[in-house]
Amino acid sequence: EIAQTYESKNIPVIAGGFHATLLPEEVLEFVRTVVVGDAEDTWPRILDDLLNDTLQERYFSTMPPMCDTVPDRSLFKRQRYLPILPVQFGRGCPHQCDFCSIHAVYDSSLRQRNLDDLCRELAPIRGKHILLTDDNLLHNKKMAENLFIELKNIGLRWSCQISINAIADKNFIAHMAESGCTSVTIGFESLNTGNLRQMNKNVNQHHFNYSEAIHACNEVGIMVYGTFVFGYDHDTKESFNETLDFALAHNLFLANFNPLTPFPGTRLYDRLMAENRMIYKGWWLKDDVRYGQAVFHPRGMTADELEEGCFRIRTEFNTHRNTALRFIRNKTNRKSTYNSVVFLSSNRASRKEIRRKQGKIATWTEG
């Protein structure tokens, strides 16, 4: 709608990102130009062509090395954003999970920025909390160790996403904590090894002792945000309570329980299409598809049961009672005043987001 509004006024609209990269033909129905891939090498060419009135329909990134990339954050001044700054060190992930759009876009390519560039970006935000948005920050341990040294020197507190294999090295996790890491997000995905095989989550199969991984993080003062996905073929209605019990028993800092979402370009989407199990062929274009809604037919339950099960345990995990118990029972969650504030504020925000995002809640409260 935004693109069409500007195009109707003969103002060129240029679209990039994952949607434009994975489905350029679809996006071109609404915009003048699409960018397939990254922006660092394509945006300067686009600006030149725009000035010379030679704007092309498509631009393709060569996925160049990530060098001399220091974002200008002045655009965000005086805006009311959360006091957490997203920062990217690298792109790509070595794993090939069949549900992951990261792999669909970047395949197996892995690139990281020059550490000096990253430090130039971080220096002005000294004393803030940053979220390292890399899909797998620790795939290169040597680079990661150098990063930890710089983060410690700058004096930042930080969070990141990691795969579970990184936790096997306890010295490595200790260095993370010493450098200011307060929490990590781990994609546990499923407690069922059959599901892990089907989703090609090999790293989790090789490091399946989730309890040990959580304990290793907590032992050095790092809180764990666990994410889980439901809808693979070995899931049943009983899987919801089993996973909720696991998350509560380990007193996770945060947890997310999502219905499996087949993104275009992924092996998962192609498989479900071939098996005629998609409820909507292009669910991302449907106005009536809501957050948390199942968009395909799972094998071990109905689509409605998948949607309702995820919503139920997401709500139960975040009740006031369960939040208080997780806070009290896990000393890492209250290790310091800082951890305590982060835990309580993040859980409060998470609880509000459930009510705000899920379509059902809006209907009930309005009623």
Phi, psi and omega in degrees: 000318179296313181300315183293327178298314180287320180296328178294340177261013180062032174259118185295137177246131181243129182241138175222188180102188185295318181300310181295327181288317183278329184225062184298324181296318180296315183291327180294347175291343187239347185229170179280321189218142173239147176248121178262114180101206188281166186259339188302321182263347182265325186297317177301320179295321180298315180297320177297314181294324179296317179294328182265008180058039179233034182300131181266166180285326182223146173229137183242125178285146173270005183053061186286169174303147182273080181236156180053039181247099178233106184298147174266110184269005182297337179300333187267359181297143178067014175260150186266073176263163175297152182281041177233123185258121177284133180224139180246130177261320182210171180231148177100169181211138182286344183274160187232053179297139190283352178263357196267125178285338177301313179294324179297326182274313189258357184055233181253013181289141180228124180225143177229150179287160170295133184297328178297320178298316180297318181294324177296325178288323186280332186307315182288347183252027177308137178088354179267173173259127179246150173250113176282111193274004180307141180289335174208088187299328196253025182289337176244100189294324180296314178297321180296317179299318177296322177297317180301319180299315181293319180297320178295319180295322181286329177088045180254148166263144187209162177227163181199176171254136177222158171269157193293338182294334180296333185282347179297334179264101186293328176296321180298314179295323178297320178295324176301311181297318180297331183275358176115004180290126180252336180204152176230147173258126180239128177276086176292325176069304184205152173268000185254121183293332176297319176295318181298322177295316182295323180276001179063035178270069186298323184298324179287328178294323182282338181233060191278353181280083183297325182298317179296321180296315179296316180298319181299320178291312182298327183298329180259009174091017179259124178282151185244125173256111183260138177242142184225148180232142182236145177130353174291167195293340181266001178279142173230180178297334179288340183297331183295308181294324179299317182287320177299315179301319180297313182296321179286321180297329181263006173049051182298147177302307175216162174209148176232137183235105189242144168292139178304131181241115180279111178272143178300144181093349180266157176297326178302312181299315180298320181294315181292326175295316181296328180272003178058043183250001178281133176283320177236129180295314178239073188301330184290348179260358185271124181295334186265004176276124185254165173301134178085003183271140175283134184244009176214170180264109176287166182276321189268006180192176175275165177298321178296320180293325177297312180297313184291323180296316179297316181295320182296312184283332173298317179293316184292321178301327186260015175296158178303319182296310182292327176297315180297318180295319178296325180291316184286320189279341181247106186296338178295324180294342178231030183301325183215170175301321181297309178302319181298315180295316179297315180300307186292319181289321180293320179290324176297316179295320180298318180296319179293322182295325177301312181293324185284320189277318187292126184302325182299318185296319179301320180293314182297315184292325177294328180287000000 
